[in-house]
Amino acid sequence: MENIWLEGIRRKLKKVRDARVIQEVIPFSGEETDFMKGYIKKLEEETKSTFKSPVSTHKDYFYFSCERSTKASGKSKGEPTKTRANSCKAYVSFKIIKDGSFTGAVVNKMLQHNGHDVCMKEEGIKNLIDPELLTFIEMWLGQGLSISETLLKSVDWAERHGHMDKYNRRYYVTPEDIRLIKKTNNALSFPDAKDCISVDKLITSELQEHICYYQPLSENQPLIIVVQTPWQKDILREHPHTMVFMDATYKAMTSYGYAFYALLLTNSIGRAVPFAYFIISEESADILALCLEKLANHNPGFLPRSIMIDRDLKELNAIRRVFPTAKVLLCWFHVLQAVHRWMVKRDGGNLPVNQRNLVIQAMVGMKSCLTEEEFNSMSSRKCEELDTCLGSSHVSTYLKNQWICFGDLWSNFGRSFYHHNSETNNKAERFFLTMKYQFLKGRMNSRIDQLLRLLCGDVQKYYR
């Protein structure tokens, strides 16, 4: 019965005028897309041809043109080693016929390529990337692999599949190909190719509930973004009078060098978790105070017991303005680091190791004081000893002007309350390391919209 049906179909077909066109009627079962995909794949393997995705001009008709069918134009003039626009006329078409219990397809194929030669290896440099390889490249990039790592994986893929012609761009991509794929995927993932427009659209739509305050960048005002997700708001509600760890980083987070602030607290199981972020294009006490005010307004009842910072006067002044009752603590590690860096520079006299050790020991002695009276006595005595040992008051003058006057911020007498036994800001430092090397894989994040999606997405999942 099937043969009779096929013969009837053949008799009804119009005679093909082009002698180069081969016409056949093929019965099949199953999905028509699976049939066409299998037919095209087999044909491509046999003829070394590659066809574009089908175009359907009317119902049940599908037209597959050669990938080099685009009309030649421009400076390349259709040269196959310079462009894929070679005006090739080769094609395969399918007309699906359904009649009762029978299904088949009228296949017309013209396989004489013109404008290029499928057998010339030199033309392979302009081939399209294999769809399967393209899928893997997009997956690898999505996993956070770098362009060089993705390139090596694509070479391994090509060799495993038996493709040895390294000039064939279909299987051996270039770093520029991968870079273009990454750029295209990013453009599809975000509302706009321009970062500033994309950020504006994200903040006013998709991420609206995650933003406490947003001031777009313009000639007259800096960029300010205060980020706090609903989950972070809940965490802060559970610990309204907590100790806060506040720090900033300027590298890897954005390609613009903007300041990225993270504020963390210690939860009920002792784990440091971020509860807010600031992204600002300019730093000043006024801008930081505005960020803290917006955060406080967004979280009624939030009144931190203490805040650990590095020795940054902008942060110190902003905190004292917004949270006057909060005790500010300086990270002890950064205190010693700052003193050491000063001593090895010309301003500090470029002191030798033994003299630097004396200064550090003096700082450690002052750190151990449990009362303000003891601290004042200890600091006076240590400064006199340093003047005697070093033969100059240069170092003691520096310590008095830069550190001793802020003794309550770093000495033990200013920490006579529960502060989680934290002497350093390492919880914030550890968070930045996690961001840079776990989430960003050691690479710079170029866009703010990417950073916002990361903070409100994977980073939140990690800390929940």
Sequence and secondary structure as in RCSB ss.txt:
>XXXX:A:sequence
MENIWLEGIRRKLKKVRDARVIQEVIPFSGEETDFMKGYIKKLEEETKSTFKSPVSTHKDYFYFSCERSTKASGK
SKGEPTKTRANSCKAYVSFKIIKDGSFTGAVVNKMLQHNGHDVCMKEEGIKNLIDPELLTFIEMWLGQGLSISET
LLKSVDWAERHGHMDKYNRRYYVTPEDIRLIKKTNNALSFPDAKDCISVDKLITSELQEHICYYQPLSENQPLII
VVQTPWQKDILREHPHTMVFMDATYKAMTSYGYAFYALLLTNSIGRAVPFAYFIISEESADILALCLEKLANHNP
GFLPRSIMIDRDLKELNAIRRVFPTAKVLLCWFHVLQAVHRWMVKRDGGNLPVNQRNLVIQAMVGMKSCLTEEEF
NSMSSRKCEELDTCLGSSHVSTYLKNQWICFGDLWSNFGRSFYHHNSETNNKAERFFLTMKYQFLKGRMNSRIDQ
LLRLLCGDVQKYYR
>XXXX:A:secstr
 HHHHHHHHHHHS     TT EEEEEE  S HHHHHHHHHHHHHHHHT  B   B SSTTEEEEEBTT S   ST
TTT TTT S      EEEEEEEEETTEEEEEEEEE    SS TT GGGGGG    HHHHHHHHHHHHTT  HHHH
HHHHHHHHHHTT   TT TTTS  HHHHHHHHHHHHHHHSS SSHHHHHHHHHTTTTGGGEEEEE   SSS  EE
EE  HHHHHHHHH TT EEEEEEE SSS TT  EEEEEEEE TTS EEEEEEEEESS  HHHHHHHHHHHHHHST
T   SEEEE S HHHHHHHHHH TTSEEEE HHHHHHHHHHHHHSTTTT   HHHHHHHHHHHHHHHT  SHHHH
HHHHHHHHHHHHHHHTSSHHHHHHHHHTGGGHHHHSGGGG S  TT  S HHHHHHHHHIIIIISTTS    HHH
HHHHHHTHHHHHH 
